[in-house]
Amino acid sequence: MDLISLKVILEDRIEKLTLSSGIPNTVELLHETVKETFGLIEDFTLHYLDEDFGDYFTLHSTKQIKNKGTIKVVISPSIVLTLTTLTENQTDARNSNDNSSCETDTRADYQMNVTLSSEDGVILSPLESPNRASWPDQIIIPCFSVAVEAVLRNANEEFVKDGTVLNNIRVRSEIMEKLADYMYSFTPYPTGLQIGEVAEALVKAHPCLREPGSRNGWTGWMYSLKYKMGNYRSKLRSLGFPEVVCNSLKNKCPNDRTPAKNIKKARKGEVVFLPRYPTGDTKEQQELNRKQLIAESKKKDRTAIKDLMCKTFAHRRHDVITLQMSIKDIKDRWPALFDVSQVSAEFQRITTVNLEPKFMSKLDFYTPKLLSLFQAKKGAAGERHQAQMSVLLQV
């Protein structure tokens, strides 16, 4: 029987699989062969490349693959979600330990929580409202498990002695998972530059992970992390995380149904981008609250309006982001949103920043520069503004 060769795409590399006995009769046998050959410990499924569609599909029969065909290993989701409610004392304790490196990374980055005042904002549980910080100026590699840290410590010592690099599939797999989780704590869609920063920081922190023959020692890690983030988002999408579900192909407009087109993601300063509906609440209930909000807006009952605007925040963000409604449609559905007080409150719900003090402080900061620009203006426009400038300078 002729040798059969298959191209196998793993999450962090591409390998060649040679089958001396030909393609197995069942998918289960092929699954076991791939698992034993490449030392995989995670649960996974096999996908095959369909030449007609140019895309990967779940492998249901080994008759769907041929010699020199391509199969892809897709790791099954293994995320364990633990929902806890933090008390006030626990929150204070977390804040007081911000200087401890590993403990801070695992708690602050992965137990994400945002708390807004009941007067100005909306309180959501950690799963419903992930609290995102801005991308850090300096990447600090999080701590891995005790076993992996021990392996890395010994490998780093060996690297210093004789330049031996670490090549351990299990260690690499955990590193990839941890770094994907770390990047997701800042953004589900890191740029290529940001992923490169993480890869570079990883190799600097653990020199034993340098890649022989690589131009800078971390290019391969960068590409592996980029592919890993795609798989990580797929896991979260299957678990119903709104900020990645909104970018699935079925939720896009027909003209935008390509993976990289019109990605909806948080902009700079947006802490709460696309939250889940509050626990025990449904889309239908929120729609009823929206209609009640319109009635209260006509009555101009500010207390009721404030309460209903907080309750319907998730529903409103769904309209704005997922449905991409026009300004006119939003104004028809959410007239209270265009009230001056609610503009400031909505800004705080999204960014956790009080709009008016922030605006005024920045205005004070830039006022001297603006005045100097106006004073330098000549001609008829300068003469028209001269009277107003005199008043401002006196004040």
C-alpha positions in Angstrom: 0.0 0.0 0.0 1.3 3.5 -0.9 2.3 5.9 1.8 -0.3 8.6 2.5 0.8 12.0 3.5 -1.4 14.7 5.1 -0.7 18.3 6.0 -1.8 18.8 9.7 -2.5 22.3 11.0 -2.1 22.6 14.7 -2.9 25.7 16.7 0.8 26.8 16.9 2.5 25.0 14.0 2.1 23.0 10.8 3.3 19.3 10.6 3.4 16.5 8.1 1.6 13.2 9.0 2.7 10.1 7.1 0.4 7.1 7.2 2.2 3.9 6.2 -1.0 1.9 6.3 -3.1 4.4 4.4 -5.9 6.5 5.6 -7.7 4.9 8.6 -11.2 3.6 8.0 -12.9 5.8 10.7 -12.5 9.3 12.0 -11.9 7.9 15.5 -8.8 6.0 14.4 -7.4 9.0 12.6 -8.2 11.1 15.7 -6.1 8.7 17.8 -3.3 8.6 15.3 -3.0 12.4 15.3 -3.3 12.5 19.1 -0.4 10.0 19.6 1.8 11.3 16.8 1.8 14.9 18.0 1.4 14.3 21.7 -1.9 16.2 22.1 -3.5 16.2 25.5 -6.5 18.5 24.9 -9.8 17.4 23.4 -10.1 18.3 19.8 -12.0 17.7 16.6 -10.7 17.3 13.1 -11.6 19.6 10.2 -10.7 19.0 6.5 -10.1 21.5 3.7 -12.9 21.4 1.1 -11.4 22.4 -2.2 -14.7 23.5 -3.7 -15.4 26.0 -0.9 -11.8 26.8 0.0 -12.7 26.5 3.7 -12.6 24.0 6.6 -15.5 21.7 7.5 -15.9 19.2 10.3 -14.6 15.8 9.3 -17.4 13.2 9.4 -15.8 10.5 7.2 -12.2 9.7 6.3 -13.4 9.4 2.7 -13.6 13.2 2.7 -9.7 13.4 2.7 -7.2 12.3 0.1 -3.5 11.9 -0.2 -1.6 15.2 0.4 -4.8 16.7 1.7 -5.1 19.1 4.6 -6.7 18.6 8.0 -6.8 21.0 10.9 -6.8 20.2 14.6 -9.5 22.4 16.4 -9.1 22.4 20.2 -12.4 22.0 22.0 -13.4 24.7 24.5 -12.0 24.1 27.9 -12.9 27.3 29.7 -14.3 27.1 33.2 -16.4 30.1 34.2 -16.8 30.7 37.9 -19.2 33.5 38.8 -18.8 35.1 42.2 -20.1 38.3 43.7 -17.4 40.4 45.3 -18.2 42.1 48.5 -17.1 45.6 49.3 -14.3 44.2 51.6 -13.1 41.9 48.9 -13.0 44.7 46.4 -10.9 46.8 48.9 -8.6 43.9 49.5 -8.0 43.5 45.8 -7.2 47.2 45.4 -4.7 47.1 48.3 -2.7 44.4 46.7 -2.1 46.0 43.3 1.7 45.9 43.8 2.0 42.1 43.9 3.0 41.1 40.4 1.6 37.6 39.7 -1.3 37.8 42.1 -2.4 41.2 40.6 -2.2 39.9 37.1 -4.4 36.9 37.7 -6.9 38.7 39.8 -7.1 42.1 38.1 -6.9 40.8 34.6 -9.1 37.7 34.8 -11.7 38.5 37.5 -13.0 41.5 35.6 -15.5 43.7 37.3 -16.8 47.2 37.0 -18.8 49.0 39.7 -20.6 52.3 38.9 -22.6 54.3 41.4 -26.3 53.5 41.6 -27.1 57.1 40.9 -25.2 57.6 37.7 -24.5 54.2 36.3 -25.6 50.6 36.0 -24.3 47.7 38.1 -23.6 44.6 36.2 -22.0 41.3 37.2 -18.5 40.4 36.1 -19.6 38.1 33.2 -22.2 40.6 32.0 -19.8 43.6 32.0 -16.1 42.9 31.5 -13.9 45.7 32.8 -11.2 46.5 30.3 -8.2 48.6 30.9 -6.2 50.3 28.1 -3.4 48.4 26.4 -0.4 48.7 28.8 2.6 50.7 27.9 4.8 47.8 29.2 3.8 44.2 28.8 4.2 42.2 32.0 4.0 38.5 31.3 1.5 36.8 33.7 2.5 33.9 36.0 1.8 30.4 34.7 1.0 27.4 36.7 3.5 26.2 39.4 4.7 23.3 37.2 5.2 25.4 34.1 7.0 28.1 36.1 9.4 25.4 37.5 10.1 24.1 34.0 10.7 27.6 32.7 13.1 28.4 35.6 15.2 25.3 35.0 15.2 25.8 31.2 16.3 29.5 31.6 19.2 28.3 33.7 20.2 25.8 31.0 19.9 28.4 28.3 22.3 30.7 30.2 24.8 27.8 30.5 24.8 26.4 27.0 22.1 28.1 25.0 19.7 25.2 25.0 16.2 26.2 24.1 13.0 24.6 25.5 10.9 22.6 23.2 7.9 21.2 25.2 4.5 21.0 23.6 2.6 20.9 26.9 4.4 24.0 28.2 3.9 25.8 25.0 0.2 25.0 25.0 -0.4 26.4 28.5 1.7 29.5 27.6 -0.4 30.2 24.6 -3.7 29.8 26.5 -2.5 32.1 29.3 -1.3 34.8 27.0 -4.5 34.7 25.0 -6.4 35.2 28.2 -4.1 38.0 29.1 -4.6 39.8 25.8 -8.4 39.3 26.0 -8.4 41.1 29.3 -7.5 44.3 27.3 -9.1 43.6 24.0 -10.6 40.6 22.1 -9.0 41.9 18.9 -5.4 42.9 19.5 -3.5 44.3 16.6 -0.5 42.6 15.0 1.8 45.2 16.7 0.2 44.4 20.1 0.6 40.7 19.6 4.2 41.3 18.6 4.8 43.2 21.9 3.5 40.3 23.9 5.7 37.8 22.0 8.8 40.0 22.4 8.1 40.4 26.2 7.6 36.6 26.5 11.0 35.9 25.0 12.7 38.6 27.1 11.2 37.2 30.3 12.0 33.6 29.4 15.1 33.4 27.1 14.7 29.6 26.9 11.7 30.2 24.6 13.7 31.9 21.9 13.3 30.4 18.4 16.5 29.2 16.8 16.9 30.7 13.3 14.3 33.4 13.9 15.4 36.9 13.0 14.5 38.3 16.5 13.7 35.1 18.4 9.9 35.7 18.7 8.4 36.0 15.2 7.1 32.5 15.3 5.5 33.1 18.7 3.8 36.2 17.2 2.1 34.2 14.4 1.2 31.4 16.8 -0.4 33.9 19.2 -2.3 35.5 16.4 -3.8 32.1 15.4 -4.4 31.3 19.0 -6.5 34.5 19.6 -8.7 33.5 16.7 -9.4 30.1 18.3 -9.9 31.8 21.7 -12.5 34.1 20.3 -14.2 31.1 18.7 -14.4 29.4 22.1 -16.0 32.5 23.7 -18.3 32.9 20.7 -19.7 29.4 21.4 -20.2 30.4 25.0 -22.3 33.4 24.0 -19.9 36.4 24.8 -21.7 39.3 23.1 -18.6 41.3 22.1 -17.4 38.4 19.9 -20.8 37.1 18.9 -21.6 40.4 17.3 -18.8 39.8 14.8 -19.8 36.3 13.7 -20.6 36.0 10.0 -24.3 35.3 10.6 -24.7 38.5 12.6 -23.1 40.7 9.9 -24.7 42.5 7.1 -24.7 40.6 3.8 -22.1 42.9 2.3 -19.8 42.5 5.3 -19.7 38.8 5.6 -16.0 38.3 5.6 -14.1 37.6 8.8 -11.9 40.7 8.8 -14.4 43.3 7.5 -16.2 45.8 9.8 -15.1 44.3 13.1 -17.0 45.9 16.0 -14.8 46.4 19.0 -14.3 48.8 21.9 -12.6 52.1 21.1 -10.2 53.9 23.3 -11.7 54.6 26.7 -14.7 52.3 26.3 -14.7 50.1 29.4 -18.2 48.6 28.9 -18.6 47.9 25.2 -21.4 45.3 24.7 -22.7 43.8 28.0 -25.0 40.9 28.4 -28.5 41.4 29.6 -28.7 41.5 33.4 -29.2 38.2 35.1 -32.8 37.2 35.1 -33.7 39.7 32.4 -34.6 39.0 28.8 -34.6 40.9 25.6 -38.4 40.9 25.6 -38.5 42.4 29.2 -36.0 45.0 28.2 -38.1 45.9 25.2 -41.1 46.5 27.5 -38.9 48.7 29.7 -37.9 50.7 26.6 -41.6 51.3 25.7 -42.2 52.4 29.3 -39.2 54.7 29.1 -40.8 56.4 26.1 -43.9 57.0 28.1 -42.0 58.4 31.1 -40.0 60.7 28.7 -43.3 62.3 27.7 -44.2 62.8 31.4 -40.7 64.2 32.0 -40.4 62.1 35.2 -36.6 62.4 35.7 -36.4 59.8 38.5 -38.2 57.1 36.5 -36.2 58.0 33.3 -32.9 57.6 35.2 -33.9 54.3 36.6 -35.1 52.9 33.3 -32.1 54.2 31.4 -29.9 52.2 33.7 -32.0 49.1 33.4 -32.1 49.2 29.6 -28.4 49.9 29.0 -27.6 46.5 27.6 -30.6 46.6 25.2 -29.6 50.1 24.0 -26.0 49.0 23.4 -27.3 46.1 21.3 -29.2 48.6 19.1 -26.3 50.9 18.7 -23.5 48.3 18.1 -25.1 45.1 16.8 -27.9 46.5 14.8 -26.0 49.7 13.8 -29.1 51.9 13.7 -29.0 55.3 12.2 -29.2 58.4 14.4 -32.8 59.0 13.4 -33.8 55.4 14.4 -32.0 55.7 17.7 -33.7 59.0 18.5 -37.1 57.4 17.8 -36.4 54.4 19.9 -34.4 56.1 22.7 -35.6 59.8 22.9 -34.4 60.1 26.5 -30.8 59.4 25.4 -30.6 62.8 23.8 -31.4 64.6 27.0 -28.4 66.6 28.3 -28.3 64.8 31.7 -28.5 61.4 30.0 -25.7 62.1 27.6 -23.4 62.6 30.5 -24.8 59.5 32.3 -24.5 57.3 29.2 -20.9 58.4 28.8 -20.2 57.4 32.4 -21.9 54.0 31.9 -19.6 53.3 28.9 -16.3 54.8 30.1 -16.8 55.0 33.9 -15.6 58.6 33.6 -17.7 61.7 34.6 -18.0 63.6 31.3 -18.4 67.2 32.5 -15.5 67.5 35.0 -13.3 65.6 32.5 -14.3 68.0 29.7 -13.8 71.1 31.8 -10.4 70.1 33.0 -9.2 69.4 29.5 -10.7 72.7 28.4 -8.7 74.5 31.1 -5.6 72.7 30.0 -5.9 73.7 26.3 -7.3 77.2 26.8 -3.9 79.1 26.8 -3.0 77.4 23.6 -6.4 78.2 22.0 -6.1 81.9 23.1 -2.7 82.2 21.6 -4.0 80.8 18.3 -6.9 83.2 18.2 -4.6 86.2 19.1 -2.3 85.3 16.2 -5.2 85.4 13.7 -5.0 88.4 11.5 -7.3 90.1 8.9 -11.0 90.6 9.0 -11.6 87.4 11.0 -9.1 88.5 13.7 -10.9 91.9 14.0 -14.3 90.2 14.5 -12.9 88.1 17.3 -11.0 90.9 19.0 -13.9 92.1 21.2 -14.6 88.6 22.4 -10.9 87.9 23.0 -10.7 91.0 25.2 -13.5 89.7 27.4 -11.8 86.3 27.7 -8.5 87.8 28.6 -10.0 90.0 31.3 -11.7 87.0 32.8 
